[in-house]
Amino acid sequence: MTSSDYKLFKAEGMREAIAMVIAATGSSGREPQQVADNLVLANLKGHDSHGIGMVPRYVDSFLEGGLKVNQQPLSKIDAGPLLGLDGQAGFGQSIGEAATDMAIARAKEHGVCVMGLGHAHHLGRIGHWAEQAVSQDLISIHFVNVLSRPTVAPWGGAAGRFGTNPCCIGIPMRNEAPVILDYATSMVAQGKMRVAHNKGEEVRSGMLIDQHGHPTTNPSVVVVEPLGALLTFGEHKGFGMALVCELLGGALSGGGTWHKTYQGENKVYNGMLSILIDPKRLDQDDHFFKESEAFMSWLRSVPVAPGFDKVRIAGEPEREAMATRSKDGFPVDPTTWQEILAAAEKLKLPRAGVEQAAQRA
């Protein structure tokens, strides 16, 4: 597949098109636009793995009964700075926003909030929730597990036993953009394998094993049957982080951990343990912001290594992608686009209307 096979879409039209598809599930009020805005923003920030390409799976999950529309977080534990919430299998984009708003309010009141959110449908790009928190000058830490299918092998294992289990940390700054560290504990996110598969591309070695435990560069082993597995980043270190995310994001949040045979379901549930901290409440003399920015200045003064144009801070690649793609549009490969149109048809939504909306500037 060459670059000429891709279509460029502007954000405004694609938001309208995706909102149409989401609304066709019976989703109402703000929810269709919340989901569409979130997914398109992921594409704009360069994370096509968490963008509009998720829509076909959401539709299949809805049709199977795994995704519930028009849900709100259910409060199960409310003890001041401690919140225990159930996402009730609702769209993660709306559940995540509401839950993070609740955690922000508690952190501003108490200086800290520890929130467990279980049983939310796919929360999307976890960096979005860190960005929501840092926009209110709060530090946020997120441990997330994935209940979908066991796509990642433990270090030393030859088959998948857990999901991509992301970890995310957001840190506000005073005079520059925040740090948003957002990463899967697997070598790459599962969605990036779907994108590569749809493009017909191989991936670099060291990311995947096939169904027999042997190394492979074919992303289809974690996209279509028979299933292989992704590897964790940093060998035992990434495995250790994935384990912590499973226990904290899954067991402690109340959402549960993965310990069953995959039955082919399309649902994707996330559990998330979030810790939000108001740095001003912990640091009365402004030491945090002064030291943070002094260190950032020192960090940026490092000589640039051969083969690099600059040292990039976590969150900076997303901001660079956002600037380019907001102006020029973002690419969508033909396989992904046809999957989205087919998903619309499953909901009795004519694909012509979706195509027309998406092509609006």
N, C-alpha and C positions, 0 to 999 in steps of 0.2 A: 504494500500500500504506500502510495506516494503522497506528498503534501497536497497535490492537486485533487486528491480524492476527498479531502476534508472540506467541510462547509464552515464558514465563519458566521457566528451569530452574535448579535448585539444583546446586551443584558436585558433591555426593556422588553423586547419582543419575546425573548425566551422566558422571562418571568411570567408573562401573560399566558404563554402556551403551557407551561408546567402547572400554573395555578388552575387552568382549565381541566387538566388531567386529574389533579388532586381533588378538585371540586366534584368530579364525576364519580368519586367514591362515596359521595354523600357528606364529605367534609364541608363545613360551613363557617360563616363568620370570618374571622381573621385567619383561620387556620390554613386554607389553601395558599394564601399569599405568604404566610410565614414559612411554609414548607418550600414554596418556590423561591422566595428571596434567599433562604438559607442555602439551597442547593446551587443556585446560580452564583452566589457569592463564593462558594467553594471552587467552582470553575474559574471565576475571575481571579482568585488567589492562586491558581495554578494547581489545585488539587482536584483534577478531573475524577479521581477515584471516589471522591465523596460528593460529587456534583450530580448533575441531572441524569447521569448514567445509572443512578440508584432507583430511578422511577419504575422501571419494569419489575424490579424485585419487590418494591413497595406494593405495586398493584397485585402481583401474584400473592403476596402475603395477605393483603386485604381479602382477596377472593377465597383464600384458604381459611380465613377467619383468624389469622394470627395478628393482624394489625387492626386496631379499633380506631375509628374516627371520633373527633369532637370530645376528647378526653382532657381532664385536668389532673394534676398531681393530687393524690389522696394522702392526706396527712395521717400517719400512723403513730408517730412519736413527735411531740412538741414540748421541748423542755428548754426554753430560752435559746441558748446558742447551739442546741442540738436539734436537728430535724431528721426525721425518718419519713421518706415519701415513697409512694408506689405510683409508678407511671401508668398503670392500668392498660398497658400495651398500646398506648396512644402514640401518635406521631412524635418522634423524638425532637423534632424541630420546635414544636409548640410546647411539649412537656419540658424540654430542656430550658427554654426561655423562661417559662413560669417558675420552674424550680430554682433556677439561678437568681431570678428576681427575689424570691423568698430568702435565699441564702444571703444575698446582698443586704437586704433589709436587716437581717439578724446580725450580720457582721458589723454594720454601722451602729446598731444598738448596743452590742456587747463587745465589740472589738474583734470578735472571732465568730465563725460559724463552722460547725462540722455537720455536713449534710450527707445522708445516705439516700440515694435514689435507686430504686430497684424496678425491674420489669418495665422499662421504657422501650418502645420500639426504637430502632436505630437512631442514635443521637447525632449521627453525622460527624462532621469535623469537630473534634473536641476543643480545638483552638478557638472555636467560635464562643464557647462558654467562658474561656479564659479572657477573651477580648471583652466580653460583656462585663466581667468583674473588674478588669483593669480600667475600663472606661469610668468606673466609679472610684478609682484610686485604691483598689484592693488587690492584694496578692491572692492568687488562687492556685490550688494544687488539686489535681484530679487523677484518680486511679480508676480505670475502667476495665470491665471484662465484657466478653462478647459471647452470648448464647445464640449460636446459629449452627455452626458445624465445626468440628475440630480441625482447623486448617493449619495449625502450627505444631511442629514436633518439639518435644523437650530436648535439651542438649543430651546427646547420646541415644536418643530414641529414633525409631525408623517409621513412625506414623504420628499423625496429628492427635493431640490430646487437649488443646485449648485454642482460643481465638487469637486475634492479633493484639488484643489487650493493651490499648494505648495508655500512655501517661502524658500528662500535660501540666505545665507550670506557666503561669502568667505573672509578670512582675512589672508594676507601673514605674515610670520614670517621670521626672519633673520637666526636663528641658529637651527630651528627645522621645522617640517612639518607644513603646513598651517592649520588653522581652517576652516573646510567646514561644515557648519550647513545647512542641507538640509532636509526638512520635509514636509509632507502633513499636511494640517490643519484638515483633518479627522483623526480618530484614527490610521488608517493605509492607505497606498495607495490602490487604487482600484485594481491595478495589483496583490497585495498580496492576495486579495480575489480570483482572478482568479487562482493563483498558488495553494492556499489551496483547491479550488473546484476541480482542475485537479488532485490533490493528494488524493482526497476523505477525507480530514481532516475537522474537526470542528475547529472553532476559539474560543478564550477565550471570556467570557461574557463581555458585556459592549461596544462592537464594533458595533453591528448591531441591526437594528429593521426590522421586517418583513413587508409585505405589509399592515398590519393592525396597525402598530406602536408598536407592542409588541417586547420585547427583544428576540433575537435568537442567536444561535451560528453556524447557517448553512450559509456558505458563498454563497451558490447558490442563495440566495435572491437578491444579487446584481450582479450576473453573468448571470442567466437565468430568464425567465419570471416565475411568476410575480415578479416585482422588488420591493424589500424593499429599505433600505437605510443604509449607514454608518453613524456613529455619529461623531461629531467633538471631537477633543482631549480637555481636560480641560473644558468641558461643555461650558459655555458662552464665555470663553477666546478663545478657538479654533474657535468658531463661529464668534467672532469679527475679528480674523485674516483672516478667510475665506472671510468674507464680504469685508475687505480691499483689499484682493487679487483680488476679483471680480471687484471692482471699479477701482483699479489702474492697474492691469494686463489686465482687459477687457475693461472697459469704456475709461480709459485714453490712452491706447495703440492704440485705434482705432479698436481693434479686436471684440469688442462687448461683451455683457453680456448674461447670460442665462435667457430667459424669454419666453419659448415656451414649447409645449408638445413634448415629445420625440417620434420620428417617426420610430425608429428602425435603424437609419443610423449607419454605422461603422466608419465614419470619426471622428477624434479627433483633434480639433483645439485648439491651445493655444495662448493666448495673454500674453505678458511679458513686465513689466516695469523694466528696469535694470538701476541701478545707479552705475557707476564706479568712484572710487576716487583714485588719486595718493597720498598716504600718505606722500611722501617726499615733495610734493608741499604744503601741509597743515602744515607741521611740519619741519621747517628748522633746528632745533637743535637736531634731532634724538630722540626726547622724545618718540615718538610712539613706536618704536621698543624696546627701552630700558625698558619702562614701561610694554609693552606687555609681554616681556620675563621674567621680574621680577614677574609679576603676575602669569604666567604659572608655574614658579618654585614654588611659594607659593602654588598654587593650587595642584600641584602634591605631595606636602609634607603632604597632609591630611591623617590621619589614614584611612585605608581601612575598610569599614563596613563589618559586618558578611555576608557571602554569596557572596561576591565579591572578585575577584582576584586583581583588580586595578581600579583606576579611569580612564576612557577613555574620551579623548577629541573628540569633533565632527570631523569626518574624520578619526579617528583612526581605528574604526571597518572596514571601507572599505579598509584601507591599510593592515590590518591583513588578511582580506579575499583574497585580491589580492595576497599576498605572498603565501598563501596556495593553492589557486585555479590555479594560474599560473603554479605551480609545479605539482599538482596532477590532474588537470582538474576540471571542474565544472559539477554538476549533472543536468540532465534534466529528468523529469518524463515522462513516456511513453505516456501519454495523450497529453502533450505539443508537444512532438516530432512528434507524428502522425498528430497533427494539422498543424505543419510546413510542413510536407511532403505532406499533402492534399492541402495546400495552393500552393505549388510548382506545383502540378498537375493542379490546376485551371489556371495556367499560361502556361500550355502545357509543363512543364519542368518535365522530367522523375524523379521520386523519387529516382531511383537507383543511378543516378548521384549525387544527393544531399547527399544521405547516404554515398556514397564512399568518397566524398570530406570531409564530417564532420568527418569521422573516420581516416583521415590522421593525423599523429602525428606532 
